[in-house]
Amino acid sequence: MNRRLVIAAAILGLAPHAWADAPAKTAASPAAARMRLVTTHLPPLVLEHGGARPGALTELVAELCKRMQLAPQTQFVPWRRATFLATTMPATAIYPLTRLPEREAQYRWLAPLYDEHYVFLALRKGPFDVRSGQQMKTRRIAMLRGAGQAAMLRELGYSNLVEAASIDEVHRFLLTGIADAAFGERNIIRTSLRNRGEEADFELSAPLRSTTAWLAGSLDFSPDEVQQFQRAMAAMAADGSSRRILARYGLD
């Protein structure tokens, strides 16, 4: 059995033979019909224990799947593990995944979900000046482990990067001096600060990079299935469903 499949089975707490048998038993089945979702806690986009408000993108994906008559289970895991599972396990989709050139061939890009805007976050009067980012390239910058921000920052000339396991850990790194600044999606950062009542203690830069977050799938999703997902998402945009869901969370 492929070593990466054994590792992934262990991560999910399954017997290795369960994954070994799965492709053979379901090889003729469409990936969408067997789809499972992996994601992580990223308020306000994805909330692990959100109840009636599970996050804007969770609601978008749920509505998309409903229109396609799909009912996938969702597993919350650390982000790096989520990307590992989506590139090793069959019929696995991940969201919200930033579409970057180095990721292009690793996934099937099922549906665009949300326009992201990436910014620096730093303590006021701290060692990192968010208005002079070009002069801050030697400073330590925290980000979520396995996220696409690392590639963005390296492209911009930043190399002193500190990876964290969660949004909470990014915040802790800033408060304890492990990192001088954080780099992340603007609405995720704002929500994190608002939930802690610390908006006045930090400041944000202007956006350095804008991208699109996607629902992406493992490579066994067929081109026809990709088209089905994208047609369903286009219909949601056309009838205003996407906009209304984002608006409920104060997003556009």
N, C-alpha and C positions, 0 to 999 in steps of 0.2 A: 504494500500500500504506500502511496506517496507520503513522504515524511511530513510535508506541510499539512496534508489532510489529517494525519494523526494528531499533530499539534492542535489544529483547529477543533477537532473532536474533543480533545482534552479541555480546551477553553470553554466549550459549551457543556461540558460535563456528560458527554455521550460516549458510549462504547465505540471504539474505532471501527468495528465491523458495521455499525449503523450507517456511517458515512461511506464506507467502502461499498456497501450494497446499494446505496441510494441511487447513484447514477445508472447502474445497470438495470434497476427495477423501473426507473422512470425516464430513461433516456429518450423515449419517444414522446413524452409529455412536454407541452410547452412550459418554458421556465416560469412564465407569469402565473400559471395555474398552481405552481408549487412555491411561489415566492414567499420568502421571509424577509423582514426588514430589520436592519441594525442601525442604531443611532446612539446619540449620547445627550446628556442634559445640557441644553444651551438656551436658557430663557432669553427672550420671549419666543424664540423660534421653536424650541422643543423642550417640553417639561416632562420629566419622568413621572412625577406624581401630581400632575396638574388637574386631575379630575375633569370637571366640565370645561376647563380651559387648558387643554393639553399642549398648547403652543401653536403659533400661526402655521408653521410648516407641517406639523403633525396633522392639523385640520385639512390643509391643502392635499396632503398625500392620502388621507382617509377619504376625502371626497373624490379624488382621482381614482382610487381603487374601487370605490363604490360604483362609479360610473362604468368601470370595466368589469364589474361583477366579480371582484376579487376580495378576499378577506384574509390578508396575510397577518401572521403574528409579528409582533415587534419585540426586539430584545435591546435593552439598554446596556451598553458596555463602554469602557474607556475608548476614546476616539481612535487611538492607534490600533486597538483590537478590532474595532469596527471596520477600518480599512483593510486589515488583514483578512477578516472573514469574507468581505465582499470580493476579494481577489483570489480566494482559495476555495470557497464553498459554492456549490451549484445553487442556482435559483435564489441568489441573495442580492438584495438591493440595499443601498445606503443613502442616507440624506442627513443634513444638507452638505453636499460635496462640491467644493469649488472646482470648476473645470479649468485645468492648467495644461499646457502643452506636454509636460512630462507625464501626465496622467492619461492622456488621450487614448492610448492603446490598451490601457489596463481595464477599462470599463465599457459597458454599453451606456450611452447617455440617454436616459429614458425620458426625462421631462425637466425643463427649466422651472425653478420654483420661485426665485427671489433674487433681487439685485442687492449685492453686498457692497459695503463701503468700509474699507479698512483704515484704522486710525491708530495713532499712538495715545497711550494713557500714561500719565505720570503724576506724582504728588506735586502739589503747588509748592514752589520754592525748593523743590528737590534738585538733584543733580542733572536731570534731563529736562531740557527746554523744548517743549513740543512745538514752539514756533521756529526753532532753528534745527530742524531734524538733520540737515546736511552736515552740521557740525557735531552731531551726536553719534557718529558711526562707530566709535569705540566703546560706547556704553553698553551695559548688559540689558538685553531685551527679552522679556518673558513672553511665551506663547504656548498654546495648547500642543501637547506632544502629538506628532503625526499629522498636524494640520498643514494646509498649503501655504500659510503665512511665511514659513521658513524659506521657501523658494522665492517668494516675493521679496523678502528682505535681502536675501543674498544677491538677487538681481540688482537691487538698489544700492549694494555696497556695504550692508550691515552683516557682520559675521560673528559677533559676540552674543550668541543666542542661548537662552536658557529655557528648556522645555519643561512644562508642568503637566501633571496628570489630569487636572480638572481646572475649570474656571475659578473655583475657590482657591486652588493652590497658586494660580497666577496672582490672585489678589494677595495671598499671604506672602509671596515672594516680594511683592512691592512694599508691603508694610514692614518686612523684616530686613530689607536692604539686599536681599539675594539678587534682585533685579532693579535696575534704575527706571525702567519703563516697561510697559506691556504693549503688544501689538495685536489688535483683534478687530472683529466686526463691530461697527459703531453701535448698533442697537443692542447687541449682547452686552457690551461694556456698559452702556447707559443703564440697562436693566439691573446689572450686577451692582452698580453703585447706588441706584435708587433703592434696591431691596435692603441695602446695608445702611441707608441714610447717610452716605458719605459723598454725595455729589459735590459738596462745597470743598472737599479736601483734595480733589483731583481735577485735572484739566485734560481736555482732548485736543488733538491736532486736527487740522483739516484732513479730509481723506487723502491718503497717498495712492490708493489703488481701488478701483471699482471692478467687480467681477460678477459672475452669476453663480448662485448655488443651485445644484441639480439633485434630482433623484437619479442615481446611477445604479447600474446593475452589473452582475457578474457576466462574463463573456458568453455564457450559454443562452442569454436572451437573444432571440433571432432578430434580424432586421425588420421583419414584419411586426414583431412585438414592439420594437422601438417605435415604429410608425404609429401603432395603436395607442401607445402611451402619449405620444406627442400630439396626435389628433384629439385625444380626450382633454389634454391640458389646454390646447388651443380653443376648444369649445368652452372650457371654464373661463378662459380670458374673454372670449367673445360675449358670453352671457353675464359677465360681471361677477361670477362666483369668486374668482381669485381675489379680485379687488376687495370684495366685501369681507372675506376672511381676513386678509391682511389688515383692513381698517379696524376690525374688532380689537386688534392688538396695537393700534396706533401706528401701523406700518403702511408704507405705500410702495 
